[in-house]
């Protein structure tokens, strides 16, 4: 049985100020590490984003999506599926947003003026799949740990960027406590950072497929628990 290795949380230098590798290099790195697909989830407007916030909204969105556009072009040459998402920040608390398009963003500038609960309701009503990223991370930029279990669809219980393994353990406890589906992401900012993601029987072609894999009756293997190369 074929298993597909997917990265669910990755940044580019074009879209994230903390990104260290270009979008093209990130896709090349994912391909070299054996991934079949990757979500580009650059830091959104209130996070550590790269585009200038003084730009008009349409220009900002186009600049924000540049990493995804370049990643998708490289992926088409390498046979790697590239899908679009973003990482929404609320005072240092981060929510991965999947399933909405750049065109949807262009039509919804209110995404940057709503409160976090209002934002999460808006995007979920529009069909987004929301994953609470690294919910127990402790860092200088995080004002406080905030949990919104009723406003998310899943929890990232492994994050490759967490400095303390206990932060992942607490995320798993949180997901289990609220019976929330679990997923994993590298939080990759450099082409050699890929350590997480999922192994799934589903051939993911959309965010809807990803949600089905995570929330289905047969949840995916969460990397790095199992090596994808040996499992294929």
C-alpha positions in Angstrom: 0.0 0.0 0.0 1.4 3.4 -1.0 1.9 6.0 1.7 2.2 9.7 0.9 4.5 11.9 2.9 3.2 15.4 3.3 4.7 18.6 4.9 1.9 20.6 6.5 3.8 23.7 7.9 6.5 25.4 5.9 7.7 29.0 5.3 9.5 30.8 2.5 11.8 33.7 2.4 9.4 35.5 0.1 6.5 35.4 2.5 8.0 35.1 6.0 10.5 37.5 7.4 12.1 34.6 9.3 12.3 32.4 6.2 15.8 31.5 5.3 15.4 29.7 2.0 13.6 30.7 -1.1 10.3 29.0 -2.1 12.1 27.1 -4.8 14.7 25.9 -2.5 12.1 24.8 0.1 10.4 22.7 -2.5 13.8 21.2 -3.6 14.5 20.5 0.1 11.2 18.7 0.5 11.7 16.7 -2.6 15.2 15.6 -1.4 13.7 14.6 1.9 11.2 12.3 0.2 8.0 14.4 0.5 5.2 14.0 -2.0 3.6 17.3 -1.2 3.9 20.5 0.9 1.7 23.2 2.2 3.2 26.7 2.0 2.0 28.4 5.2 3.8 31.8 5.4 3.3 34.1 8.3 0.1 36.2 7.7 -0.4 39.9 8.2 -0.1 40.1 12.0 2.7 37.6 12.2 6.3 37.7 11.1 5.4 38.4 7.5 7.7 39.6 4.8 5.5 42.0 2.6 5.3 45.6 3.6 2.0 46.2 5.5 1.8 49.7 4.1 1.0 48.3 0.7 -2.6 48.5 -0.6 -4.4 45.3 0.3 -4.3 43.9 -3.2 -0.6 44.5 -3.6 0.0 43.1 -0.1 -1.8 39.9 -0.9 0.0 39.4 -4.2 3.4 39.9 -2.5 2.3 37.5 0.3 1.4 34.8 -2.2 4.7 35.1 -4.1 6.3 32.3 -2.1 3.4 30.0 -2.8 3.4 30.9 -6.5 7.1 30.2 -6.9 6.9 27.0 -4.9 4.1 25.7 -7.0 6.1 26.4 -10.2 9.1 24.5 -8.8 6.8 21.7 -7.6 5.3 21.3 -11.1 8.9 20.6 -12.4 9.8 18.2 -9.6 6.5 16.3 -9.3 5.8 17.7 -5.9 2.3 18.9 -5.1 2.2 22.4 -3.6 -0.8 23.7 -1.8 -1.7 27.1 -0.3 -2.2 28.1 3.3 -1.1 30.6 5.9 -0.2 31.0 9.5 -2.5 33.5 11.3 -1.1 35.1 14.5 -2.9 36.4 17.5 -0.5 37.9 20.0 1.9 35.1 19.3 -0.7 32.3 19.1 -0.7 30.8 15.7 -3.4 29.1 13.6 -2.7 27.3 10.4 -5.4 28.1 7.8 -5.9 25.7 4.9 -8.5 25.5 2.1 -8.9 29.2 1.1 -7.4 30.7 -2.0 -5.4 33.8 -2.8 -8.5 35.0 -4.6 -10.6 34.6 -1.4 -8.0 36.6 0.5 -8.2 39.4 -2.0 -11.9 39.6 -1.4 -11.6 39.6 2.4 -9.5 42.4 3.8 -11.4 42.2 7.0 -9.2 39.1 7.9 -6.7 41.6 9.4 -9.2 43.7 11.4 -11.3 41.1 13.1 -10.6 39.7 16.5 -9.1 36.2 16.5 -12.4 34.5 17.4 -14.1 36.6 14.6 -11.4 35.6 12.2 -11.6 31.9 13.0 -15.4 32.0 12.6 -15.1 33.8 9.3 -12.6 31.5 7.7 -14.3 28.3 9.0 -17.6 29.5 7.7 -15.9 29.9 4.3 -14.7 26.3 4.4 -11.2 26.6 6.0 -9.6 23.8 8.0 -7.9 25.3 11.1 -5.0 23.7 13.0 -3.7 25.2 16.2 0.0 25.4 15.6 2.5 24.7 18.5 -0.2 25.7 21.1 2.2 25.4 24.1 5.3 27.0 22.7 7.0 29.5 25.1 9.0 32.3 23.6 9.7 36.0 24.0 7.2 36.9 21.3 4.3 34.9 22.9 2.4 37.1 25.3 0.3 34.2 26.8 -0.8 30.7 25.9 -4.4 30.8 24.6 -6.5 27.8 23.8 -9.6 27.9 21.6 -10.7 24.3 21.4 -14.1 25.0 20.0 -12.7 27.2 17.3 -10.2 24.8 15.7 -10.4 21.6 13.7 -7.2 19.9 14.8 -4.0 20.4 16.9 -0.4 20.3 15.8 1.0 17.9 18.4 4.5 17.7 16.8 6.2 20.9 15.7 9.8 20.7 14.5 10.5 24.2 15.7 9.7 23.6 19.3 12.8 23.9 21.4 11.5 21.9 24.3 10.0 18.4 23.6 7.6 19.0 26.5 5.8 21.6 24.3 4.8 18.8 21.9 3.8 16.5 24.8 1.5 19.2 26.1 0.0 19.8 22.7 -0.8 16.0 22.5 -2.4 16.2 25.9 -4.5 19.2 24.8 -5.7 17.4 21.7 -6.6 14.2 23.6 -8.3 16.2 26.3 -10.7 17.7 23.8 -10.9 14.8 21.4 -9.4 16.9 18.6 -7.6 15.3 15.6 -3.8 15.4 15.7 -1.3 16.4 13.1 2.4 17.2 12.7 4.5 19.8 10.9 8.1 20.7 10.5 7.6 24.4 10.8 10.4 24.5 8.3 12.1 27.9 7.5 15.2 26.4 5.8 15.5 23.8 3.1 17.1 21.3 5.5 14.5 21.7 8.3 12.1 19.0 7.3 11.5 16.7 10.2 7.7 16.4 10.6 4.5 16.1 8.6 2.2 13.1 8.0 2.2 9.7 6.3 -1.2 9.0 4.8 -2.8 6.5 2.4 -4.7 9.4 0.8 -3.2 11.0 -2.3 -3.7 14.6 -1.1 -4.7 17.1 -3.9 -6.5 19.7 -1.8 -6.9 21.0 1.7 -10.2 19.0 1.8 -8.2 15.9 1.2 -5.8 16.9 4.0 -8.7 17.4 6.4 -10.1 14.0 5.4 -6.8 12.4 6.1 -6.4 14.0 9.6 -10.0 13.6 10.7 -10.8 10.2 9.1 -11.4 6.8 10.6 -7.7 5.9 9.9 -5.6 8.9 11.1 -2.2 9.4 9.5 1.1 8.4 11.0 2.6 11.6 12.5 6.2 12.1 11.6 8.9 11.8 12.9 7.4 8.7 14.6 8.0 6.6 11.4 10.4 7.1 8.6 8.6 7.7 5.3 11.3 6.1 3.1 11.0 2.7 5.0 7.2 2.9 5.0 6.7 3.5 1.3 
